[in-house]
């Protein structure tokens, strides 16, 4: 960790109480009710979760042990047999929901599709049978590299139905990043599409898969299943590549859900950490099903007729938990949108809200800041009156953006749920309940029932109210990650050792700084490790640095985040070149392109600063703290006594 002290400068005193209108129909409709449930869960978390597992989910066989906690390893509902797709689909077929829209999909070019629960069932079963026909067995890891089309969700559900853990790789990642993830998980098959639409252009996904697999570079992958979306010409490799629409004609629509052990792996999802390559975060079945189900139900307060829209991509945890599993387990109507605001239609988001009468809208602060910049006339010229609840996720929201969201999108009547959580936590951890919790702009407010969180110092002692510290969770919860795929040691090191256990009591270290105010509200301040958050996407500085030094012109690189009005943070790279090459704009551009092709466009440095030396400690550690200050264009006032050579700072300043 690079930042020993955490300061919070944000003070925000406005309080917004849930309207009587909203609270009237809400499941949890007063702060008292929340506190009552919270206290009950805190007194006996196991009994709390067990009761919900019993009443809210369908199990093929009941568990014998609610929680088995051998720090840092946990099992929830051990001995229980369950299949998350049974809970997400089959059980609704016996009710009036059979013909309710499960997924509403809008493509960027304006095409659209609706799948009822009965139709979704049919497609998932067929897809699962197609996977089986290609030799996929329970336990095989399947890579999914898809655009935002219904088949992305169908593919995930098909994997879960037959017990093949999925490993979804965001479609914006490069062929190299895809290959690394396929290899790390020893994926047996990749599901992709010919392409997807993004800002009026085709993203050629299958082409990237071909690159990732070229020269047998991902040797475990035997087959590629391709969904037709954009219909450009493709090279299909005989024996390896198969069209989904061809296989679909040959397989039956009958595929019973495989009974899975509660602790069988449901999926792996890669995320950036402070060191080394991305971590494969492992989630298992029963606990994740329960946790995403309950958080969706209470936080989004879904009513039977709601149209719910989460704007995330299924390539991120938010898409997994709050486009696919949580909403479907609740029998909701979940909207998927392929597109993004673009010059040909900057108001497309509000078109979709109007077209489908969206009631619940969940997006990221970076998107909100971009909406603000594009102008109020875009939302103001659409009918947004269907909206009744708004949410945000991905990074701290600045109070100005919160207030704009409340005023311009929510017309001052929609509660806002600012939800703090992570890939690792599986589901939302700190959040308002919209009919119960008074909100303060910029605060994620209070922990979800069953979640016991604290703000501590590096010794694990709770800090005083309003003092900065490290955000930790002190009791296991059903949705938590189980391990880092193939690297249990890294799991222990990354999450359970920064704060040493006291009296044998382990705490989960989230990697975020936070403070708690006098009302117990949490204010999350951002990462305390070498992770940067660019437009809500987590990037490790190490990953970008190793991409840069893999370029032949680069000798050394140090990457830091720089505050950015829209994206929250942007990437600044300090680069030392090999030999005495000229510091040209062309080379800087080449390096930016190189990072895009190594990782993906989201990781592209917005600024490259050439330098002859980097500020280092005497033991040779790069002092990123100083580089961050320089990148932000601020004066260095903090301690520089550990710096080996002070003249470097002056040179870096001159070069700015
Ligand atoms: C769900 C997701 C996790 C990191 C997390 C934190 C930041 C997410 C936040 C928030 C402040 C919120 N973060 N939600 N910070 N307020 N409401 O985003 O997962 O991609 O793993 O990122 O995002 O820094 O540690 P993930």
Boltz pocket constraint, residues with backbone or C-beta under 6 A from the ligand:
constraints:
  - pocket:
      binder: B
      contacts: [[A, 271], [A, 316], [A, 317], [A, 318], [A, 392], [A, 393], [A, 394], [A, 395], [A, 396], [A, 397], [A, 418], [A, 419], [A, 420], [A, 421], [A, 422], [A, 423], [A, 424], [A, 430], [A, 444], [A, 510], [A, 511], [A, 512], [A, 524], [A, 525], [A, 526], [A, 527], [A, 533], [A, 536], [A, 537], [A, 538]]
      max_distance: 6.0
